[in-house]
Amino acid sequence: MKILCYSSFTFSYLNRARVLYQTLRKFHPDWELAALITDRPPEGFAFDPASEPFDRLVWASDLDIPDFDSWLFKHDVVEVCTAVKGPFIHQACGWGFDAVIYMDPDTAALGSLEPLERWLEEHDILLTPHLIDPNDDHAAILDNDLSASRTGIFNLGFVAIRTTGEGARFARWWNDRLLSYCYDDMPNGLFVDQRWCDHVPALFDKVKVIRDPGYNVASWNLSTRKIDVSKAGDITVNGAPLRFWHFTKLGPLGDTMTRRYAGRNFPVYEIWSWYKRQVTAATDPAIPERWWAFGAFQDGSPIAKPARVLYRERIDLQQAFPNPFASGRGSFQEWLEHEGV
Amino acid sequence: MRRTLAAARFSLSDRLRRLHPDHAIAARAFDHAFYLKTNPDVFAAGADPLEHFMAYGWREGRDPTPDFSLGAYLAAFPEVASLGVNPFVHYLTNGRPKPRPAESPLGFRHEVISALLPVEARIALATAAPVAPDPEARLAAALARGARDGLRRLHITFSHDDFTANIGGLQLALQREAARLAELGRDHLHLYPARAWPVVRTATDSGALGVVLNGKAGGVFHADVVARALAGATAGAPDGRSFAIHSLLGHAADETVEILAAAGLSAGTFWLHDFASLCAGFHLLRNDVQDCAAPPPDSAGCSICVYGDWRARQVREHARLFQRLSLTVAAPSQVTLDLWRRAADYPVAATVVLPHARLTPREPAPVGAGPFRLAFAGLTRAHKGWPIFRALAHRFADDPRYDFVHLGAARDPHSEIRFHAVVATPDRPLAMREALQAAHVDAVLVWPLCRETFSFVAYEAVAAGGAVLTGPDSGNVAAFVAETGHGRVLPDETALTTAFESGAILELARAKRRPMLYDLAYSALTLDLAQHPSS
C-alpha cells in the first residue's frame, strides 16, 4: 500500500516534528513523509528542507485557499494548523497514494504501525478515540471523559483514510468544514478540526474506531492504560504492543497531567524522558521559542485573539482589509487602534 | 503579628476555645517551655503558649514540641492539610505514625528517571579536566626499579579504576588477586583510565592510563607509552606471564591488545564482574530503574533507554577485543555466564565459573530474643535497593514485631533508620560480616534493582547468620538463595510488603531457622582459575 503520512506545524514545533518523522522513518522507510507548514522561517534560521527528515514540503500558502491572508488571519496558531489539515488531505487524495495518514507533530512512533495498513484494506477511515475505557474516579471523569465530551470524542492527532470511496468523501467534507468552521469556540459546538469528527461514524461508512490501547497513548487516557516493558524489550499498553504516543503539552502542564495519571507506572516517565532527550537533540536554537510568523502584524506587534475574532465575524472588515496583517496607513491594524475595541 | 499576640491574650473567643476538646488533647503533649523558647515573640507578648498555638501558631507553622514537625507531618500526610485541621491534634488522635520524609507518591523510580544524565554528559564530565601524562622515563624507571622478579612472570590487569584507592566488590576482588601475586613473588601491573570513563573508549577517544605496579602508583601515561615501556622491559619469552581484563570501561580495545602484545601476550582471562561487555548500561538497568536482561538491541526497550544509542559502540569495541585476543571468560556465577552466553556473540576460548567466595560452616548462630531484625548493608544507592528498604522500614517503624538497621559507610541523611558505620577495607575485609553478626540480624534485604554477578553482601549476610531477602531480578543473589535455601526470593515489592504485613516473613527469624555461622573462603580470582575446570 502506497502511503503518504503528513503532519501540520509551525517552526516552533519543527523539533517535535523531526522526532515524529525520525520515528516514522525507522518503522516505515517506505512511507512518504510530508510536512505541512503554516509559517515562515525566522530570520537567522537556515531552513533546508532537503536535510530535514521528511520527503515533501507543502506550505499552507500553496494549498490554493481563497483569500489566503484574510482566511489565515481569522485563525490563531492552533486553529490554522488544524484547519489546513482539511485542504491538504483532500488534495492529497489526488496525488496517487492509496492512503493518507495524519499525525500531530507531537506524536512519535514507538512501534510498527503496520496494522493500520491492514485495517485500511477493510476500512476507509480510521480514528482513535480519546478514551477506550471509561473512568470511574470523579477527578479523572472531569479531566478526561468530560474534556473529551467538550473537545471531541476522537483525537485528531491521528486520522487515516483511503484516498478513494468513503475516505475521499470524508476528505472533501472535512476540507469544506475546516475552511469555514475551524475555530476554538466550544460554546458554539466547535473545537477546531476535532469536534467535527464526532459526526464521522454517523456520516460515513467503513469507519474503524481503533480500540487498541497501543495507539495514541496520551495523558488523557493514561488513567486506564498500564505500560510495561518486558525482558524481551517489548513495550506494551494493557498487554498490547505500544504503537504511538501523543506527547501533548511538552512542559510543566504535560508533566502534571502525566504524573497525575501515571502514578507509579514508571515506564511512562521513561518514555517521556526519552522523548524530551529526542526533542532537545532536534531543537535548533536559531528558532525562537513560540515563533510564528503570522502571530504579528507587519510591524511586529502581536495580534491579539480578539482582533482575529472581530475580523472573522465582520464581513465588512474582511472586504475592507483583504490583507489584515498590513501595518500603516489604511491598515486593519490602524483601524483597530482608532475604531476597534 | 502584634495583633495575633494581643488576640491570644485578650480574646474572649480564645477563652471559650479552651473548652474545646482539641485543647485538652493538645495539652497532653504540648511543650510550653519549648514553645516559648522557640517563639520569643509569644514570650515577649506574655501570651499563653498553648492558647497561641491552638489559635494561631499551628496555622503559622510553629512546632508544638521539639520532636513534632508540622511541616514534616503535612508533607507525609497531605490529606491532613486539605482537611484544615490542626496537624498536632490529628497526630495525637488518629494513631498516625510519627512523621517521616514521605516517599513520593510517584515512587523513587520517578526521581531516578528525572535525574537521568545522558551518556554524552557523563563523558563530558569525565573529560572536563584531562590528566597530564607523566614523562615516559618515569615508567621505564618504575618498571626497572619496582619489579619483584624482573617482570618474568608479570601479570597485567585492566579495570575501570585504581583498585588500591577505591572501595567496592570488584576492587576487593582485585586486591585478593594482587595479594596472591605478592605471595607468589610475581609482578603485577594494573592499568586503569586516569579519568573515570562511563563507557569503553574507542581509538578516537584520547585518554591516559593510570599505572599501578605491585600496589604502588606508577604515574599516568598514554597507551603507546605503556606499550613501548613494556616492550623494552619484558624482552624474552613470555612464559609465566598472564593477564586478566576485569573491566574494559575507559579502555580502548586496540590499545589494550597492543599493550598486551608488547608483553608478548594474547591469551588471557576476561572477567564478567558486570555486563559492560553487553551494553554501556553495564548494570543492565534500563534507564537506571529496571532490569532489562539485555534484550535485542533493536528492541523497543533499548530504543527508549538512555544507554540504547551507546550499546552498539560498546559491543563493537568488545567484539574487537574478543576477535584480537584469545579470551577465557570467567564468571563469578553460573547465572551470570548463562545470561552472557545468551546475549553475547563473541568468539571465546573457554568459559569458567569461579565464585569469589565459598561458605564454610563455623558454628551455630546464637538465637536471641526481640523483634525480627532486618538489615540493609552497604551504600544507600537506588540500584542497590536502598529506597525499597527505606520504604519498608518507614512503613513498619512502629510495628513492634520488627526492627530495622542500616550498616554502611554513610547514612541516608533523609532517614531516621538506625545506622551503624561499617567500612570494609583491605585491612578489615570482613568488617561487614562482623557487623552483621554483631547486630544479630535475622535477615538482610539484598534487593538490588540490577542483577548482581556475585554479591558479597548476600554471602556476608548468610555468613553472619542472616537470611537473604531478595527480588526476582537480582541475578546471583536470587540464584544463591534459590540454590542454598538461605532466604527467600519474593516476586515483587508488593509481596515484600505483604510478607511483613502478614507476618509471614517471621518464618525467617533465627529462632525458626536455627542458622549456622560461616567463614568466607575467598578466591584469588584469575590466580585460582588454573585449578578450576573450564569448558
Boltz contact constraints between the chains, C-beta under 6 A:
constraints:
  - contact:
      token1: [A, 110]
      token2: [B, 300]
      max_distance: 6.0
  - contact:
      token1: [A, 111]
      token2: [B, 300]
      max_distance: 6.0
  - contact:
      token1: [A, 229]
      token2: [B, 301]
      max_distance: 6.0
  - contact:
      token1: [A, 231]
      token2: [B, 293]
      max_distance: 6.0
  - contact:
      token1: [A, 232]
      token2: [B, 295]
      max_distance: 6.0
  - contact:
      token1: [A, 233]
      token2: [B, 295]
      max_distance: 6.0
  - contact:
      token1: [A, 233]
      token2: [B, 296]
      max_distance: 6.0
  - contact:
      token1: [A, 233]
      token2: [B, 299]
      max_distance: 6.0
  - contact:
      token1: [A, 233]
      token2: [B, 300]
      max_distance: 6.0
  - contact:
      token1: [A, 233]
      token2: [B, 301]
      max_distance: 6.0
  - contact:
      token1: [A, 233]
      token2: [B, 302]
      max_distance: 6.0
  - contact:
      token1: [A, 235]
      token2: [B, 300]
      max_distance: 6.0
  - contact:
      token1: [A, 259]
      token2: [B, 106]
      max_distance: 6.0
  - contact:
      token1: [A, 264]
      token2: [B, 107]
      max_distance: 6.0
  - contact:
      token1: [A, 266]
      token2: [B, 109]
      max_distance: 6.0
  - contact:
      token1: [A, 266]
      token2: [B, 289]
      max_distance: 6.0
  - contact:
      token1: [A, 269]
      token2: [B, 110]
      max_distance: 6.0
  - contact:
      token1: [A, 269]
      token2: [B, 113]
      max_distance: 6.0
  - contact:
      token1: [A, 270]
      token2: [B, 113]
      max_distance: 6.0
  - contact:
      token1: [A, 270]
      token2: [B, 287]
      max_distance: 6.0
  - contact:
      token1: [A, 270]
      token2: [B, 304]
      max_distance: 6.0
  - contact:
      token1: [A, 271]
      token2: [B, 304]
      max_distance: 6.0
  - contact:
      token1: [A, 273]
      token2: [B, 113]
      max_distance: 6.0
  - contact:
      token1: [A, 273]
      token2: [B, 116]
      max_distance: 6.0
  - contact:
      token1: [A, 274]
      token2: [B, 304]
      max_distance: 6.0
